[in-house]
Amino acid sequence: MTFTLGIVGAGQFGGQFAELFNSHPAISRVFVTDLIATRASDLARSANLSGIHDSFETMLADPQIDAVAIFTQRWSHGPLVVQALRAGKHVYSAVPMAITADEIAAIIDAVRETGLVYMMGETSYYNPAAVLARAKLDTGAFGRLFYAEGDYVHDMDLGFYEAYQYSGGPDWRRTASYPPMLYPTHAIGGVLSVWPTFARHVTAVGMVDDRGDGVFDRSVSAFDNDFSNTTAFFELDGGGSMRTNEFRRVGYPSFIRESRFRYFGTDASFEQVATGAWWYTREGAQDVSALLESSSSLSIDDPRLAHIDPALRPAFVAGYAQVHDPSRIPPTLRALPNGHEGSHHFLVDDFARAVEGTAAAPVNAWLAARFTLPGIVAHESARRDGERLSIPDFGAGA
């Protein structure tokens, strides 16, 4: 069985995924819509898509569209997802899931009532560090996990100014002030996709920005936000804790690695930084950096790939890490550009499998809520000078 997909948002990120969706064997045709019509037509032409729709509403009204992939502005996802589900479409959504608890609740209600697929496209689920940590946890190597850290450290000067200018037009500073903790999933997701728990309480501290360029200025901000950096400390269900950093003014090479993770257990620990990673026991430290390296910089005969089946080495050179399993990815995708440390191919394939009914979406609505809602509450805690706040939980789902 194949299905037809509509891409909502033909911007920079949606454009990266268009070719991948269009090349997946489970997807027969791909259409696109965008508020800026020329962007939709340009993407349809460059990615050889099947056509365009004049609006989101006409796309939802089209009976030949089975599913939609939403790549609109990060604060707009919640209502669009609900609208699509209520129109009978399966939904892939870029992160974050939503920006309020009410929006998250509405998505979960719509998924429960319609029975349709919802998947949040969280890259950190496939981050090589998270993949390795899940494997270690499955074997009991950590002992009992009791503390973890997930950071998303992406400096505004390293690409975010240009991205907001591209998407925001002349008024771009209003939305470039987007609160860091409302984009928490690249940090929290890499922890909670490994550790099967959820956040119960949070206290957070925000840093008021002082650049003075109109970004993170409450008098300009559409979100009444002046925090450029925020740190949150979470109490987790069942004992243990998690710390998250969301930094937008930071001297850090985010072009090397935006997300990084640490996990501490009673028997072993694992930590990742920008340029390396280590597995620790009481007996010593093991450098596992090579297992996590994005292999796009490797040559096909690199000795670090000697243990990989020769037929699969081209896939690794295309952007996977050694801890990934590219054998499950359709060959039509393996030859295409990848991204976010090898995650893009897995995101597309997992959504296609979920719509086909051959596998469940890894980051379904309930797990997406656990990745997203803690950041929303953390932002409120920071606005209240670090007040300890409770985090609602919607459960683990079906």
C-alpha positions as CSV (number, residue, x, y, z in Angstrom):
1,M,0.0,0.0,0.0
2,T,1.2,3.5,-0.8
3,F,-0.1,6.9,0.3
4,T,-0.1,10.5,-0.9
5,L,1.5,13.2,1.2
6,G,1.1,17.0,1.4
7,I,4.0,19.1,2.6
8,V,2.9,22.2,4.5
9,G,5.6,24.9,4.4
10,A,8.1,25.1,1.6
11,G,10.8,26.9,3.6
12,Q,14.4,25.8,4.2
13,F,13.6,22.8,6.5
14,G,10.5,21.6,4.5
15,G,12.6,21.8,1.4
16,Q,15.2,19.4,2.9
17,F,12.6,16.8,3.5
18,A,10.7,17.1,0.2
19,E,13.1,15.0,-1.8
20,L,13.2,12.3,1.0
21,F,9.5,11.9,1.2
22,N,9.2,11.9,-2.6
23,S,11.8,9.1,-2.8
24,H,10.3,6.8,-0.2
25,P,8.7,3.7,-1.9
26,A,5.6,3.9,0.4
27,I,4.8,7.4,-0.8
28,S,3.3,7.6,-4.2
29,R,2.9,11.3,-4.7
30,V,3.9,14.5,-2.8
31,F,2.2,17.9,-3.0
32,V,3.2,21.1,-1.4
33,T,1.6,24.3,-0.2
34,D,3.0,27.5,1.3
35,L,1.7,31.0,2.2
36,I,4.2,32.3,-0.3
37,A,3.0,30.7,-3.5
38,T,6.3,31.1,-5.4
39,R,8.1,29.0,-2.7
40,A,5.6,26.2,-3.2
41,S,6.0,26.2,-7.0
42,D,9.8,26.5,-6.8
43,L,10.0,23.5,-4.5
44,A,7.5,21.4,-6.6
45,R,9.7,22.1,-9.6
46,S,13.1,21.5,-7.9
47,A,12.1,18.4,-6.0
48,N,10.0,17.0,-8.9
49,L,6.8,16.9,-6.7
50,S,3.4,16.1,-8.1
51,G,1.9,19.5,-7.7
52,I,0.9,22.4,-5.4
53,H,-2.2,23.4,-3.4
54,D,-3.2,27.0,-3.1
55,S,-3.7,26.8,0.7
56,F,-3.6,24.5,3.7
57,E,-7.4,24.3,3.6
58,T,-7.6,23.2,0.0
59,M,-5.0,20.5,0.7
60,L,-7.0,19.2,3.6
61,A,-10.1,19.2,1.5
62,D,-8.4,17.1,-1.2
63,P,-9.5,13.4,-0.8
64,Q,-6.4,12.2,-2.6
65,I,-4.1,13.5,0.2
66,D,-3.8,10.8,2.9
67,A,-1.2,12.5,5.2
68,V,0.5,15.9,5.7
69,A,3.9,16.9,6.9
70,I,3.9,20.2,8.7
71,F,7.0,22.4,8.4
72,T,5.6,25.8,9.3
73,Q,6.8,28.3,11.9
74,R,7.5,26.6,15.2
75,W,4.8,28.4,17.2
76,S,2.1,27.4,14.6
77,H,2.1,23.6,14.8
78,G,-0.5,22.9,17.4
79,P,-3.6,24.3,15.7
80,L,-2.5,23.1,12.3
81,V,-2.0,19.5,13.5
82,V,-5.5,19.4,15.1
83,Q,-7.0,20.8,12.0
84,A,-5.3,18.2,9.8
85,L,-6.3,15.3,12.1
86,R,-9.9,16.4,12.3
87,A,-9.8,16.5,8.5
88,G,-8.9,12.9,8.4
89,K,-5.1,13.2,7.6
90,H,-2.2,11.4,9.2
91,V,0.3,14.0,10.5
92,Y,4.0,14.4,10.6
93,S,4.9,17.5,12.5
94,A,8.2,19.3,12.8
95,V,9.2,20.3,16.4
96,P,7.9,21.5,18.8
97,M,4.6,19.7,19.2
98,A,2.9,22.9,20.4
99,I,3.6,25.9,22.6
100,T,0.8,25.6,25.2
101,A,-0.5,22.7,27.4
102,D,-4.0,23.3,25.9
103,E,-2.7,22.8,22.4
104,I,-1.0,19.6,23.4
105,A,-4.1,18.3,25.0
106,A,-6.1,19.1,21.9
107,I,-3.7,17.1,19.7
108,I,-3.8,14.1,22.1
109,D,-7.6,14.2,22.1
110,A,-7.7,14.4,18.3
111,V,-5.3,11.4,17.9
112,R,-7.3,9.4,20.4
113,E,-10.6,10.1,18.8
114,T,-9.6,9.7,15.1
115,G,-7.1,6.8,15.5
116,L,-4.8,8.5,13.0
117,V,-1.1,8.6,13.0
118,Y,0.7,11.5,14.7
119,M,4.4,11.6,14.7
120,M,6.7,14.4,15.9
121,G,9.9,14.6,13.9
122,E,12.3,14.8,16.8
123,T,15.9,14.3,15.6
124,S,17.3,13.6,19.0
125,Y,15.5,10.3,19.1
126,Y,18.0,9.1,16.5
127,N,21.0,11.1,17.8
128,P,23.9,8.6,17.9
129,A,24.4,9.4,21.6
130,A,20.7,8.5,22.3
131,V,20.9,5.3,20.2
132,L,24.0,4.2,22.0
133,A,22.6,5.0,25.4
134,R,19.3,3.1,24.7
135,A,21.4,0.1,23.7
136,K,23.4,0.3,27.0
137,L,20.2,0.7,29.1
138,D,18.6,-2.3,27.4
139,T,21.6,-4.5,28.5
140,G,21.5,-3.1,32.0
141,A,24.9,-1.6,31.7
142,F,24.0,1.7,33.4
143,G,22.6,0.0,36.5
144,R,20.0,2.4,37.7
145,L,19.9,5.7,35.9
146,F,19.5,8.6,38.3
147,Y,20.6,11.8,36.5
148,A,20.9,13.0,32.9
149,E,21.6,16.2,31.0
150,G,20.4,17.3,27.6
151,D,21.5,20.5,26.0
152,Y,20.5,22.4,22.9
153,V,23.2,25.0,22.4
154,H,22.7,26.9,19.1
155,D,24.1,30.4,19.0
156,M,22.0,33.0,17.2
157,D,25.1,34.2,15.3
158,L,25.5,30.7,13.8
159,G,22.6,30.7,11.3
160,F,19.6,31.7,13.4
161,Y,19.6,35.4,12.3
162,E,19.5,34.4,8.7
163,A,16.8,31.7,9.3
164,Y,14.5,34.2,11.1
165,Q,15.1,36.9,8.5
166,Y,14.2,34.3,5.7
167,S,10.9,33.3,7.5
168,G,9.9,36.5,9.2
169,G,10.4,39.2,6.6
170,P,10.9,42.8,7.6
171,D,9.3,42.2,11.0
172,W,11.6,39.2,11.8
173,R,12.8,40.5,15.2
174,R,9.3,40.0,16.7
175,T,9.6,36.2,16.2
176,A,13.4,35.9,16.6
177,S,12.7,36.4,20.3
178,Y,11.1,33.0,20.4
179,P,11.6,31.7,24.0
180,P,14.4,29.1,24.1
181,M,12.5,26.8,26.4
182,L,9.6,26.6,24.0
183,Y,11.9,24.7,21.7
184,P,13.0,22.1,24.2
185,T,12.7,18.8,22.3
186,H,16.2,18.5,20.9
187,A,17.5,18.5,24.5
188,I,14.8,16.7,26.4
189,G,14.1,14.2,23.7
190,G,17.6,12.8,23.8
191,V,17.2,12.1,27.5
192,L,13.6,10.8,27.7
193,S,13.9,8.7,24.5
194,V,16.5,6.7,26.5
195,W,15.1,6.9,30.0
196,P,11.5,5.6,30.2
197,T,10.2,8.2,32.7
198,F,8.8,11.8,32.6
199,A,9.2,15.1,34.3
200,R,7.0,15.9,37.3
201,H,8.4,19.3,38.6
202,V,10.7,22.0,37.3
203,T,12.6,25.1,38.5
204,A,14.3,27.3,35.8
205,V,16.4,30.3,35.5
206,G,16.5,32.6,32.5
207,M,19.2,35.0,31.4
208,V,17.8,38.4,30.2
209,D,19.5,39.3,27.0
210,D,21.7,42.4,26.7
211,R,22.8,42.5,23.1
212,G,20.6,45.4,22.4
213,D,19.8,44.6,18.7
214,G,16.0,44.3,19.1
215,V,16.1,40.5,19.4
216,F,15.0,39.1,22.8
217,D,13.6,42.6,23.5
218,R,10.2,42.4,25.3
219,S,9.1,45.7,23.7
220,V,9.5,44.1,20.3
221,S,8.9,40.4,21.0
222,A,5.7,38.7,19.8
223,F,6.2,36.4,22.9
224,D,6.9,39.0,25.5
225,N,10.3,37.4,25.9
226,D,13.7,38.7,26.8
227,F,15.4,35.4,27.8
228,S,18.1,34.3,25.3
229,N,19.5,31.5,27.6
230,T,17.5,29.3,30.0
231,T,18.5,26.5,32.3
232,A,15.9,24.1,33.8
233,F,16.2,21.4,36.5
234,F,13.6,18.7,36.5
235,E,12.5,16.1,39.0
236,L,11.6,12.9,37.2
237,D,9.0,10.3,38.0
238,G,10.3,7.3,39.9
239,G,13.3,9.2,41.3
240,G,16.1,10.9,39.5
241,S,16.6,14.3,37.9
242,M,17.4,15.9,34.5
243,R,18.9,19.2,33.7
244,T,18.4,21.0,30.4
245,N,20.1,24.0,28.8
246,E,18.6,26.0,26.0
247,F,21.2,28.6,24.9
248,R,21.0,31.1,22.1
249,R,23.9,33.4,23.1
250,V,26.8,31.0,23.7
251,G,30.4,30.7,22.7
252,Y,30.1,27.1,21.4
253,P,30.6,25.4,18.0
254,S,27.0,24.5,17.4
255,F,27.8,23.9,13.7
256,I,29.7,20.8,15.0
257,R,27.1,19.5,17.4
258,E,23.9,21.4,18.5
259,S,22.6,18.8,21.0
260,R,24.7,16.9,23.5
261,F,23.9,14.5,26.3
262,R,25.1,12.9,29.6
263,Y,23.7,10.0,31.5
264,F,24.7,8.9,35.0
265,G,24.0,5.5,36.4
266,T,24.9,3.5,39.5
267,D,27.2,1.2,37.5
268,A,28.3,3.3,34.5
269,S,28.0,6.7,32.9
270,F,28.2,8.2,29.4
271,E,28.9,11.7,28.3
272,Q,29.1,13.6,25.0
273,V,30.6,17.0,24.2
274,A,31.1,18.8,20.9
275,T,34.0,16.7,19.7
276,G,33.9,13.4,21.6
277,A,32.1,11.0,23.8
278,W,33.2,8.6,26.6
279,W,31.7,5.6,28.4
280,Y,32.8,5.4,32.1
281,T,32.8,2.6,34.6
282,R,34.6,2.5,38.0
283,E,37.5,0.9,36.3
284,G,38.1,3.6,33.7
285,A,37.1,5.5,30.6
286,Q,36.5,4.2,27.1
287,D,36.5,6.7,24.2
288,V,33.5,5.9,22.1
289,S,33.7,9.0,19.9
290,A,34.2,7.0,16.7
291,L,30.9,5.2,17.2
292,L,29.0,8.5,17.2
293,E,30.7,10.4,14.5
294,S,28.6,11.5,11.5
295,S,30.3,9.6,8.7
296,S,29.7,12.2,6.0
297,S,33.3,13.2,6.4
298,L,34.6,9.7,6.0
299,S,35.8,8.0,2.8
300,I,34.4,4.7,1.8
301,D,37.7,2.9,2.6
302,D,38.2,4.5,5.9
303,P,39.5,1.9,8.4
304,R,36.8,2.9,10.9
305,L,34.3,1.4,8.6
306,A,36.2,-1.9,8.2
307,H,33.6,-3.9,10.2
308,I,30.7,-2.5,8.1
309,D,29.2,-4.6,5.3
310,P,30.8,-3.2,2.1
311,A,27.3,-2.9,0.6
312,L,26.3,-0.6,3.4
313,R,29.4,1.6,3.5
314,P,28.0,4.1,1.0
315,A,25.1,4.7,3.3
316,F,27.4,5.4,6.2
317,V,29.4,7.8,4.1
318,A,26.1,9.6,3.4
319,G,25.7,10.7,7.0
320,Y,25.0,7.8,9.4
321,A,26.9,7.0,12.5
322,Q,28.2,3.5,13.3
323,V,25.6,2.9,15.9
324,H,22.8,3.4,13.3
325,D,21.3,0.6,11.3
326,P,20.9,1.9,7.7
327,S,20.0,-1.6,6.4
328,R,16.4,-0.8,7.3
329,I,16.3,2.3,5.2
330,P,15.0,1.9,1.6
331,P,17.9,2.1,-0.9
332,T,16.2,5.1,-2.6
333,L,16.8,7.2,0.5
334,R,20.3,6.0,1.3
335,A,21.8,7.9,-1.6
336,L,20.2,11.2,-0.7
337,P,21.4,14.0,1.6
338,N,20.9,13.3,5.3
339,G,21.0,15.7,8.2
340,H,21.0,16.2,12.0
341,E,23.6,13.5,12.7
342,G,21.9,10.9,10.4
343,S,18.3,11.3,11.6
344,H,16.5,12.6,8.5
345,H,16.3,9.2,6.7
346,F,15.0,7.5,9.9
347,L,12.4,10.2,10.5
348,V,10.9,9.8,7.0
349,D,11.0,6.0,7.0
350,D,9.4,5.8,10.5
351,F,6.5,8.0,9.5
352,A,6.0,6.0,6.3
353,R,6.0,2.8,8.2
354,A,3.5,4.2,10.8
355,V,1.1,5.3,8.1
356,E,1.5,1.9,6.3
357,G,0.6,0.3,9.6
358,T,3.8,-1.8,9.7
359,A,5.3,-0.1,12.8
360,A,4.2,2.4,15.4
361,A,5.5,5.9,15.3
362,P,8.4,6.2,17.8
363,V,7.6,9.7,18.9
364,N,3.8,9.5,19.1
365,A,1.6,12.2,20.6
366,W,2.0,11.0,24.2
367,L,5.8,10.8,24.0
368,A,5.9,14.1,22.1
369,A,4.0,15.7,25.0
370,R,6.6,14.4,27.4
371,F,9.4,15.9,25.3
372,T,7.6,19.3,24.9
373,L,5.5,20.2,27.9
374,P,8.4,20.3,30.4
375,G,9.9,23.1,28.4
376,I,6.7,25.1,28.4
377,V,6.4,24.8,32.1
378,A,10.1,25.6,32.6
379,H,9.7,28.9,30.7
380,E,6.9,29.8,33.0
381,S,9.1,28.9,36.0
382,A,11.9,31.2,34.7
383,R,9.4,34.0,34.2
384,R,8.4,33.5,37.9
385,D,12.0,33.8,39.1
386,G,12.5,30.1,39.4
387,E,9.3,29.1,41.1
388,R,9.0,25.3,41.4
389,L,6.1,24.2,39.2
390,S,4.3,20.9,38.6
391,I,4.3,19.5,35.1
392,P,1.1,17.8,33.9
393,D,1.4,14.4,32.3
394,F,-0.9,12.9,29.7
395,G,0.2,9.3,30.2
396,A,2.0,6.9,27.9
397,G,-0.8,6.5,25.4
398,A,-2.1,3.3,23.8
